[in-house]
Amino acid sequence: MRIDLFLKASRLCLRRTIAQKLCDAGLVSVNGRPAKSSHSVKPGDEIDFRNRNRRLKVRVMRLPDSKSVAKAEAANLYEVLEEQLIDEE
């Protein structure tokens, strides 16, 4: 599954276009390497991304069966490894 689709399905990003823009800006990395929006992710991969004033590092636990995922199920797709608030002054 593409990383932009995973970020949207897991509700880590509100829209796929936002996920694509984060990737294009170099704010998303998979397993420590910068990722384009078309990069494939699989269970076990670690995604590190920055969105506004938050940096989040998650581990992919499983991939969704379809593009649309229920809100309750979305949280089970990943495990939060690290969350950090960034002060922008």
ABEGO torsion letter per residue (X at the ends): XBAAAAAAAAGABABAAAAAAAAAAGABBBGGBBBBAABBBBBGBBBBBBBEABBBBBBBABBBABABBBAAAAAAABBBABBBBBBBX
